[in-house]
Amino acid sequence: MAGSSKKVIYAALAGNSAIAITKFVAAYFSGSSAMLSEAIHSIVDTGNQGLLLFGLARAKKPPNEQFPFGYGKELYFWSFVVALIIFALGSGISIYEGLHSVMDPKPVGDPTLSYGVLAFAVLFEGAALFVAMKEFNKARGELSFWKAISEGKDPAMFTVIFEDTAALAGLVIAFCGILLTQITGNAVYDGAASIVIGVILGIVAFLLAMETKGLLIGEAAKTETVAGIEKMVLAEKR
């Protein structure tokens, strides 16, 4: 599972690193709040994937006198930190920037570069999500998507899936905001798109925090696993 998680994280890291700079360039030349929010989103995601890789590495450390049960739960801790970062930086800054743009709208420049960057970003984010879903589907077997998420013990995997899904949704919203601003000449639409992106990131952060919280506290084993153990114990007693 750790190998699959690393593969997924590296794919997401490559995609976000490739598009973060281009988004900032597009935001600078167009003056788009939605594009700036997307650039911040990509930077936050890139940092988050670095933290997840760090967590995976720390989780492999062997037990010692200070931590006799090992460091396995460090991955859960760093995954929770990722959720907090998404909320504080990704969501908070996007909403702030959007509100500022709505209250004090300024003319937006030529959006041509922004459209190109958004198309480029959709390709990379879509590829990263495809890799993540492919590995996730292998791991979940016959379980439904949400059941696999709720019962899963690999936060790195579903964190990347949530982030990439939010990223694709954000790209679509940014495109709509920029397009409406271009058509109407009203920059309020661009600011509103930034706010919606921030709200989406806030929802993703909340879902990740709730899932990781259960892992940190210590969730019970799957019902099937418990039943199997009870069956084995009863068989030994006979």
Salt bridges, closest charged atoms under 4 A:
GLU38 OE1 - LYS23 NZ 2.94
GLU38 OE2 - HIS41 ND1 3.84
ASP45 OD2 - HIS41 NE2 3.05
GLU74 OE2 - ARG58 NH2 2.74
GLU135 OE2 - LYS7 NZ 3.26
GLU135 OE2 - LYS138 NZ 3.76
GLU151 OE2 - LYS147 NZ 2.87
GLU219 OE1 - LYS153 NZ 3.02
